[in-house]
C-alpha cells in the first residue's frame, strides 16, 4: 500500500503545467541559439553572403521541424492536463519523463542539422519524436485507468486523444522509414505530417461546444 506521502504527492496539475511551460520555452529558445550567422571574415560580397546563407539551409530546416515538433507536443500535453482533474505521484513522474525527452530535442536537432544525409542521425531524431509521443500515450492511458480524467469529459474526447497520438506516431514512423530511400524524402514527409497537425484542424473544422 502506498505511504501517505506517496498518496498526497503530485496532486497539483497547475504546478506541473507551469513546469512544462518553462521547459518548453527553454527548449524552443535553445533551438534558435544553435543557429549561427556567417562569419564576417568569410564573407566579402553579396554573392558570398547568399551562398553562406544557403549553406545554412539544413540548420534552418531542422530548426523549423523541431519548433513545430515542440509546439505540437506542448499543445498535446496541455490538452491532456486540461482534462485531468488532479494528479498523482505516478502521473507526475510520467510527465517528468515526457519532459526529459523534450529537453533532448535541441541535441537531436543539432545532430540532424550537422549530418542531415545520415540515416543514423535521422533515426535518432525520429526516436526523439517517438518517445514523447509514447510518454503522452502512457500518461493518458494511466489517467483514464486511475479515474483522473474529469467526469464531464465526453467519451468522444477520451478516445480522440489516444487516436491522435497513435495515428501521428504511425505517420512519423512511416516518414522516418523513408530514409531507407533518401533522408530528404523522409524529412519532407515528416514536415508534411507536422504541418497537417499544426494547421489542418483549423481548416473547415467545427468549433468544440
BELVENRA-V158591 format. One record per residue. RES is the residue in one letter. PSI is psi in whole degrees, 0 to 359 (NA if undefined). D_FIRST is the distance of its C-alpha to the first C-alpha in Angstrom with 2 decimals. Layout:
RES_PSI_D_FIRST + RES_PSI_D_FIRST
This chain:
X_136_0.00 + X_146_3.83 + X_166_6.45 + X_317_9.21 + X_317_11.47 + X_332_9.72 + X_332_9.60 + X_350_13.26 + X_142_14.60 + X_25_17.16 + X_333_17.85 + X_106_21.60 + X_327_23.24 + X_322_26.63 + X_323_25.85 + X_318_24.74 + X_320_27.98 + X_317_30.02 + X_317_28.79 + X_317_29.57 + X_316_33.01 + X_317_33.81 + X_318_32.86 + X_319_34.83 + X_317_37.75 + X_315_37.86 + X_317_37.64 + X_323_40.43 + X_319_42.53 + X_329_42.17 + X_313_43.54 + X_333_46.80 + X_341_47.12 + X_353_47.47 + X_132_50.62 + X_128_53.75 + X_157_57.23 + X_148_60.19 + X_137_61.74 + X_331_65.01 + X_340_66.59 + X_352_66.13 + X_125_67.47 + X_6_71.17 + X_166_71.85 + X_320_70.42 + X_317_70.33 + X_325_68.35 + X_315_65.88 + X_320_65.37 + X_320_65.00 + X_322_62.41 + X_321_60.44 + X_325_60.57 + X_339_59.25 + X_4_56.16 + X_311_55.50 + X_324_52.47 + X_316_50.83 + X_322_51.43 + X_311_50.27 + X_328_46.95 + X_312_46.47 + X_317_46.98 + X_312_44.65 + X_326_41.81 + X_318_42.35 + X_317_42.11 + X_311_38.99 + X_321_37.25 + X_318_38.53 + X_316_37.22 + X_325_33.72 + X_314_33.68 + X_321_34.76 + X_317_32.20 + X_318_29.27 + X_324_30.66 + X_316_31.06 + X_311_27.40 + X_329_26.34 + X_338_28.90 + X_6_27.20 + X_126_23.60 + X_313_22.83 + X_161_20.07 + X_180_18.03 + X_172_14.52 + X_315_13.66 + X_317_13.92 + X_321_17.12 + X_316_18.55 + X_331_18.33 + X_316_19.83 + X_330_22.65 + X_322_23.10 + X_320_23.64 + X_315_26.08 + X_329_27.87 + X_316_28.19 + X_331_30.17 + X_322_32.28 + X_339_33.27 + X_347_34.73 + X_317_37.05 + X_326_39.95 + X_312_39.96 + X_330_40.10 + X_314_42.68 + X_320_44.87 + X_315_44.64 + X_323_45.79 + X_323_48.54 + X_331_49.93 + X_53_49.72 + X_342_49.97 + X_2_51.86 + X_131_49.37 + X_324_46.97 + X_319_44.39 + X_319_44.30 + X_322_43.93 + X_319_41.19 + X_321_39.17 + X_317_39.84 + X_321_38.70 + X_326_35.48 + X_350_34.98 + X_321_35.33 + X_315_33.14 + X_315_30.06 + X_322_29.75 + X_319_30.31 + X_321_27.58 + X_322_25.11 + X_321_26.22 + X_316_25.88 + X_318_22.29 + X_312_21.64 + X_321_23.21 + X_318_21.64 + X_314_18.10 + X_323_19.17 + X_314_20.69 + X_323_17.77 + X_7_15.39 + X_40_18.21 + X_345_18.98 + X_140_22.66 + X_137_24.96 + X_333_25.74 + X_7_29.44 + X_120_29.35 + X_151_31.64 + X_329_30.69 + X_319_33.70 + X_317_32.23 + X_315_28.82 + X_325_30.72 + X_328_33.28 + X_316_30.88 + X_315_29.65 + X_321_33.23 + X_317_34.61 + X_312_32.36 + X_314_33.06 + X_316_36.79 + X_315_37.19 + X_325_35.55 + X_320_37.71 + X_319_40.78 + X_318_39.94 + X_319_39.47 + X_319_42.80 + X_317_44.44 + X_325_43.15 + X_335_44.38 + X_351_47.86 + X_342_48.07 + X_336_49.26 + X_305_52.37 + X_135_52.62 + X_328_50.21 + X_322_52.20 + X_317_51.82 + X_314_48.07 + X_318_47.86 + X_317_50.04 + X_318_47.79 + X_317_44.63 + X_319_46.46 + X_320_47.56 + X_317_44.01 + X_315_42.97 + X_325_45.93 + X_314_45.09 + X_337_41.61 + X_329_42.94 + X_318_46.08 + X_320_46.22 + X_342_43.85 + X_344_46.44 + X_111_49.26 + X_8_49.98 + X_155_46.41 + X_144_45.72 + X_137_44.11 + X_143_40.68 + X_NA_40.88
